[in-house]
Amino acid sequence: MAHVHGLRCRECGREYEVAPIFTCEWCFGPLEVAYDYEAIARSTSREKIAAGPPSIWRYDDLLPSDRNPAVDLGAGFTPLVRADRLAAELGLGEVWVKNDTVNPTNSFKDRVTSVALSKALEFGFKVAACASTGNLANAVAAHAAPPTPNRATCTSSTDSSTPVA
């Protein structure tokens, strides 16, 4: 990933190599991706994004995955819908609502799941699992189903011993 420096703790600023970790070993703060914004500026343009696929992967230069292999069910690129009655009720000139029900599992969780499982495959993981009350479990199960070599095990947040998908 030419556009990623590594991981950086949001709390203490400690830096890490890109690895499947999410917590700072020093302060237990969350790790975030540290991007090379100059590299992104050199490789990204409005034209390149517009020419990309009609999914979240049109923004691949801005995502922390090499997309090799990609887990892509077409999440993202969902429409904005004008909500005139809501705008009038709120006393606003315009209100636009993002319609994420056109995502593969009808949820905005499809975007993050597509990127997360693509990254998991890059790291060599063979199994995807999550704890969820619904939307995330649906997204993980759908994205981990064949033709990808992953298998999803999702558990209910009320009973973690019983797989639900």
C-alpha positions as protocol buffer text, in pm:
chain_id: "A"
residue {
  index: 1
  type: MET
  ca { x: 0 y: 0 z: 0 }
}
residue {
  index: 2
  type: ALA
  ca { x: 198 y: 293 z: -129 }
}
residue {
  index: 3
  type: HIS
  ca { x: -41 y: 540 z: 31 }
}
residue {
  index: 4
  type: VAL
  ca { x: -25 y: 401 z: 387 }
}
residue {
  index: 5
  type: HIS
  ca { x: 263 y: 474 z: 625 }
}
residue {
  index: 6
  type: GLY
  ca { x: 143 y: 240 z: 900 }
}
residue {
  index: 7
  type: LEU
  ca { x: -78 y: 256 z: 1206 }
}
residue {
  index: 8
  type: ARG
  ca { x: -81 y: 533 z: 1466 }
}
residue {
  index: 9
  type: CYS
  ca { x: -232 y: 543 z: 1813 }
}
residue {
  index: 10
  type: ARG
  ca { x: -499 y: 810 z: 1835 }
}
residue {
  index: 11
  type: GLU
  ca { x: -419 y: 869 z: 2203 }
}
residue {
  index: 12
  type: CYS
  ca { x: -39 y: 867 z: 2239 }
}
residue {
  index: 13
  type: GLY
  ca { x: 79 y: 888 z: 1877 }
}
residue {
  index: 14
  type: ARG
  ca { x: 293 y: 571 z: 1891 }
}
residue {
  index: 15
  type: GLU
  ca { x: 344 y: 424 z: 1544 }
}
residue {
  index: 16
  type: TYR
  ca { x: 316 y: 63 z: 1431 }
}
residue {
  index: 17
  type: GLU
  ca { x: 376 y: -138 z: 1114 }
}
residue {
  index: 18
  type: VAL
  ca { x: 63 y: -233 z: 921 }
}
residue {
  index: 19
  type: ALA
  ca { x: -61 y: -546 z: 1098 }
}
residue {
  index: 20
  type: PRO
  ca { x: -389 y: -700 z: 1212 }
}
residue {
  index: 21
  type: ILE
  ca { x: -388 y: -512 z: 1542 }
}
residue {
  index: 22
  type: PHE
  ca { x: -621 y: -239 z: 1661 }
}
residue {
  index: 23
  type: THR
  ca { x: -506 y: -134 z: 2009 }
}
residue {
  index: 24
  type: CYS
  ca { x: -190 y: 42 z: 2126 }
}
residue {
  index: 25
  type: GLU
  ca { x: 16 y: -185 z: 2348 }
}
residue {
  index: 26
  type: TRP
  ca { x: 132 y: 114 z: 2554 }
}
residue {
  index: 27
  type: CYS
  ca { x: -184 y: 311 z: 2631 }
}
residue {
  index: 28
  type: PHE
  ca { x: -458 y: 82 z: 2492 }
}
residue {
  index: 29
  type: GLY
  ca { x: -578 y: 362 z: 2264 }
}
residue {
  index: 30
  type: PRO
  ca { x: -730 y: 283 z: 1924 }
}
residue {
  index: 31
  type: LEU
  ca { x: -499 y: 252 z: 1624 }
}
residue {
  index: 32
  type: GLU
  ca { x: -580 y: 440 z: 1305 }
}
residue {
  index: 33
  type: VAL
  ca { x: -433 y: 417 z: 958 }
}
residue {
  index: 34
  type: ALA
  ca { x: -159 y: 677 z: 897 }
}
residue {
  index: 35
  type: TYR
  ca { x: -190 y: 779 z: 532 }
}
residue {
  index: 36
  type: ASP
  ca { x: 69 y: 928 z: 297 }
}
residue {
  index: 37
  type: TYR
  ca { x: -146 y: 1218 z: 179 }
}
residue {
  index: 38
  type: GLU
  ca { x: 116 y: 1335 z: -72 }
}
residue {
  index: 39
  type: ALA
  ca { x: 111 y: 994 z: -242 }
}
residue {
  index: 40
  type: ILE
  ca { x: -268 y: 1000 z: -245 }
}
residue {
  index: 41
  type: ALA
  ca { x: -268 y: 1346 z: -404 }
}
residue {
  index: 42
  type: ARG
  ca { x: -27 y: 1226 z: -674 }
}
residue {
  index: 43
  type: SER
  ca { x: -228 y: 914 z: -762 }
}
residue {
  index: 44
  type: THR
  ca { x: -587 y: 1034 z: -721 }
}
residue {
  index: 45
  type: SER
  ca { x: -800 y: 1264 z: -931 }
}
residue {
  index: 46
  type: ARG
  ca { x: -1169 y: 1335 z: -974 }
}
residue {
  index: 47
  type: GLU
  ca { x: -1147 y: 1171 z: -1317 }
}
residue {
  index: 48
  type: LYS
  ca { x: -991 y: 852 z: -1176 }
}
residue {
  index: 49
  type: ILE
  ca { x: -1259 y: 827 z: -907 }
}
residue {
  index: 50
  type: ALA
  ca { x: -1538 y: 894 z: -1160 }
}
residue {
  index: 51
  type: ALA
  ca { x: -1398 y: 621 z: -1389 }
}
residue {
  index: 52
  type: GLY
  ca { x: -1389 y: 365 z: -1106 }
}
residue {
  index: 53
  type: PRO
  ca { x: -1643 y: 92 z: -1040 }
}
residue {
  index: 54
  type: PRO
  ca { x: -1988 y: 186 z: -906 }
}
residue {
  index: 55
  type: SER
  ca { x: -1894 y: 78 z: -553 }
}
residue {
  index: 56
  type: ILE
  ca { x: -1682 y: 185 z: -258 }
}
residue {
  index: 57
  type: TRP
  ca { x: -1379 y: 59 z: -453 }
}
residue {
  index: 58
  type: ARG
  ca { x: -1388 y: 365 z: -678 }
}
residue {
  index: 59
  type: TYR
  ca { x: -1213 y: 528 z: -379 }
}
residue {
  index: 60
  type: ASP
  ca { x: -949 y: 255 z: -347 }
}
residue {
  index: 61
  type: ASP
  ca { x: -661 y: 506 z: -325 }
}
residue {
  index: 62
  type: LEU
  ca { x: -825 y: 637 z: -7 }
}
residue {
  index: 63
  type: LEU
  ca { x: -885 y: 295 z: 152 }
}
residue {
  index: 64
  type: PRO
  ca { x: -636 y: 94 z: 362 }
}
residue {
  index: 65
  type: SER
  ca { x: -644 y: -214 z: 140 }
}
residue {
  index: 66
  type: ASP
  ca { x: -454 y: -322 z: -169 }
}
residue {
  index: 67
  type: ARG
  ca { x: -775 y: -487 z: -284 }
}
residue {
  index: 68
  type: ASN
  ca { x: -591 y: -802 z: -374 }
}
residue {
  index: 69
  type: PRO
  ca { x: -805 y: -1000 z: -339 }
}
residue {
  index: 70
  type: ALA
  ca { x: -1106 y: -775 z: -305 }
}
residue {
  index: 71
  type: VAL
  ca { x: -1428 y: -872 z: -136 }
}
residue {
  index: 72
  type: ASP
  ca { x: -1675 y: -675 z: -344 }
}
residue {
  index: 73
  type: LEU
  ca { x: -2049 y: -725 z: -364 }
}
residue {
  index: 74
  type: GLY
  ca { x: -2099 y: -375 z: -499 }
}
residue {
  index: 75
  type: ALA
  ca { x: -2141 y: -189 z: -169 }
}
residue {
  index: 76
  type: GLY
  ca { x: -2145 y: 187 z: -184 }
}
residue {
  index: 77
  type: PHE
  ca { x: -2228 y: 435 z: -458 }
}
residue {
  index: 78
  type: THR
  ca { x: -2578 y: 458 z: -311 }
}
residue {
  index: 79
  type: PRO
  ca { x: -2805 y: 742 z: -420 }
}
residue {
  index: 80
  type: LEU
  ca { x: -2899 y: 1061 z: -240 }
}
residue {
  index: 81
  type: VAL
  ca { x: -3275 y: 1117 z: -232 }
}
residue {
  index: 82
  type: ARG
  ca { x: -3424 y: 1463 z: -198 }
}
residue {
  index: 83
  type: ALA
  ca { x: -3657 y: 1483 z: 105 }
}
residue {
  index: 84
  type: ASP
  ca { x: -3869 y: 1792 z: 41 }
}
residue {
  index: 85
  type: ARG
  ca { x: -4134 y: 1719 z: 306 }
}
residue {
  index: 86
  type: LEU
  ca { x: -3868 y: 1659 z: 572 }
}
residue {
  index: 87
  type: ALA
  ca { x: -3696 y: 1982 z: 469 }
}
residue {
  index: 88
  type: ALA
  ca { x: -4025 y: 2171 z: 505 }
}
residue {
  index: 89
  type: GLU
  ca { x: -4097 y: 2014 z: 844 }
}
residue {
  index: 90
  type: LEU
  ca { x: -3750 y: 2111 z: 967 }
}
residue {
  index: 91
  type: GLY
  ca { x: -3768 y: 2457 z: 814 }
}
residue {
  index: 92
  type: LEU
  ca { x: -3472 y: 2394 z: 586 }
}
residue {
  index: 93
  type: GLY
  ca { x: -3426 y: 2477 z: 220 }
}
residue {
  index: 94
  type: GLU
  ca { x: -3309 y: 2127 z: 124 }
}
residue {
  index: 95
  type: VAL
  ca { x: -3257 y: 1790 z: 288 }
}
residue {
  index: 96
  type: TRP
  ca { x: -3099 y: 1494 z: 112 }
}
residue {
  index: 97
  type: VAL
  ca { x: -3106 y: 1141 z: 255 }
}
residue {
  index: 98
  type: LYS
  ca { x: -2854 y: 870 z: 167 }
}
residue {
  index: 99
  type: ASN
  ca { x: -3041 y: 558 z: 56 }
}
residue {
  index: 100
  type: ASP
  ca { x: -2826 y: 272 z: 184 }
}
residue {
  index: 101
  type: THR
  ca { x: -3107 y: 20 z: 134 }
}
residue {
  index: 102
  type: VAL
  ca { x: -2966 y: -43 z: -213 }
}
residue {
  index: 103
  type: ASN
  ca { x: -2648 y: -191 z: -63 }
}
residue {
  index: 104
  type: PRO
  ca { x: -2619 y: -572 z: -86 }
}
residue {
  index: 105
  type: THR
  ca { x: -2757 y: -629 z: 268 }
}
residue {
  index: 106
  type: ASN
  ca { x: -2956 y: -304 z: 287 }
}
residue {
  index: 107
  type: SER
  ca { x: -2709 y: -151 z: 532 }
}
residue {
  index: 108
  type: PHE
  ca { x: -2426 y: 102 z: 546 }
}
residue {
  index: 109
  type: LYS
  ca { x: -2228 y: -176 z: 721 }
}
residue {
  index: 110
  type: ASP
  ca { x: -2160 y: -328 z: 378 }
}
residue {
  index: 111
  type: ARG
  ca { x: -1897 y: -62 z: 304 }
}
residue {
  index: 112
  type: VAL
  ca { x: -1678 y: -127 z: 607 }
}
residue {
  index: 113
  type: THR
  ca { x: -1726 y: -503 z: 576 }
}
residue {
  index: 114
  type: SER
  ca { x: -1607 y: -502 z: 215 }
}
residue {
  index: 115
  type: VAL
  ca { x: -1287 y: -320 z: 311 }
}
residue {
  index: 116
  type: ALA
  ca { x: -1232 y: -512 z: 636 }
}
residue {
  index: 117
  type: LEU
  ca { x: -1269 y: -855 z: 478 }
}
residue {
  index: 118
  type: SER
  ca { x: -1050 y: -755 z: 183 }
}
residue {
  index: 119
  type: LYS
  ca { x: -782 y: -654 z: 435 }
}
residue {
  index: 120
  type: ALA
  ca { x: -836 y: -976 z: 633 }
}
residue {
  index: 121
  type: LEU
  ca { x: -769 y: -1177 z: 316 }
}
residue {
  index: 122
  type: GLU
  ca { x: -450 y: -976 z: 257 }
}
residue {
  index: 123
  type: PHE
  ca { x: -337 y: -1078 z: 607 }
}
residue {
  index: 124
  type: GLY
  ca { x: -415 y: -1440 z: 529 }
}
residue {
  index: 125
  type: PHE
  ca { x: -718 y: -1486 z: 751 }
}
residue {
  index: 126
  type: LYS
  ca { x: -950 y: -1771 z: 648 }
}
residue {
  index: 127
  type: VAL
  ca { x: -1244 y: -1709 z: 886 }
}
residue {
  index: 128
  type: ALA
  ca { x: -1447 y: -1396 z: 956 }
}
residue {
  index: 129
  type: ALA
  ca { x: -1644 y: -1356 z: 1277 }
}
residue {
  index: 130
  type: CYS
  ca { x: -1831 y: -1076 z: 1449 }
}
residue {
  index: 131
  type: ALA
  ca { x: -2059 y: -999 z: 1740 }
}
residue {
  index: 132
  type: SER
  ca { x: -2364 y: -814 z: 1618 }
}
residue {
  index: 133
  type: THR
  ca { x: -2726 y: -736 z: 1685 }
}
residue {
  index: 134
  type: GLY
  ca { x: -2808 y: -767 z: 1316 }
}
residue {
  index: 135
  type: ASN
  ca { x: -2679 y: -541 z: 1040 }
}
residue {
  index: 136
  type: LEU
  ca { x: -2309 y: -621 z: 1084 }
}
residue {
  index: 137
  type: ALA
  ca { x: -2381 y: -995 z: 1108 }
}
residue {
  index: 138
  type: ASN
  ca { x: -2578 y: -979 z: 783 }
}
residue {
  index: 139
  type: ALA
  ca { x: -2302 y: -786 z: 608 }
}
residue {
  index: 140
  type: VAL
  ca { x: -2023 y: -1018 z: 728 }
}
residue {
  index: 141
  type: ALA
  ca { x: -2219 y: -1332 z: 639 }
}
residue {
  index: 142
  type: ALA
  ca { x: -2299 y: -1201 z: 291 }
}
residue {
  index: 143
  type: HIS
  ca { x: -1948 y: -1078 z: 216 }
}
residue {
  index: 144
  type: ALA
  ca { x: -1780 y: -1391 z: 354 }
}
residue {
  index: 145
  type: ALA
  ca { x: -2003 y: -1632 z: 161 }
}
residue {
  index: 146
  type: PRO
  ca { x: -1874 y: -1799 z: -157 }
}
residue {
  index: 147
  type: PRO
  ca { x: -1719 y: -1720 z: -397 }
}
residue {
  index: 148
  type: THR
  ca { x: -1477 y: -1580 z: -136 }
}
residue {
  index: 149
  type: PRO
  ca { x: -1283 y: -1846 z: 55 }
}
residue {
  index: 150
  type: ASN
  ca { x: -1404 y: -1705 z: 388 }
}
residue {
  index: 151
  type: ARG
  ca { x: -1661 y: -1846 z: 624 }
}
residue {
  index: 152
  type: ALA
  ca { x: -1862 y: -1627 z: 858 }
}
residue {
  index: 153
  type: THR
  ca { x: -1956 y: -1709 z: 1213 }
}
residue {
  index: 154
  type: CYS
  ca { x: -2175 y: -1441 z: 1364 }
}
residue {
  index: 155
  type: THR
  ca { x: -2322 y: -1456 z: 1710 }
}
residue {
  index: 156
  type: SER
  ca { x: -2614 y: -1282 z: 1871 }
}
residue {
  index: 157
  type: SER
  ca { x: -2516 y: -1016 z: 2122 }
}
residue {
  index: 158
  type: THR
  ca { x: -2751 y: -1176 z: 2375 }
}
residue {
  index: 159
  type: ASP
  ca { x: -2614 y: -1529 z: 2351 }
}
residue {
  index: 160
  type: SER
  ca { x: -2258 y: -1549 z: 2220 }
}
residue {
  index: 161
  type: SER
  ca { x: -2255 y: -1931 z: 2240 }
}
residue {
  index: 162
  type: THR
  ca { x: -2511 y: -1979 z: 1964 }
}
residue {
  index: 163
  type: PRO
  ca { x: -2404 y: -1906 z: 1604 }
}
residue {
  index: 164
  type: VAL
  ca { x: -2678 y: -1736 z: 1406 }
}
residue {
  index: 165
  type: ALA
  ca { x: -2520 y: -1727 z: 1061 }
}
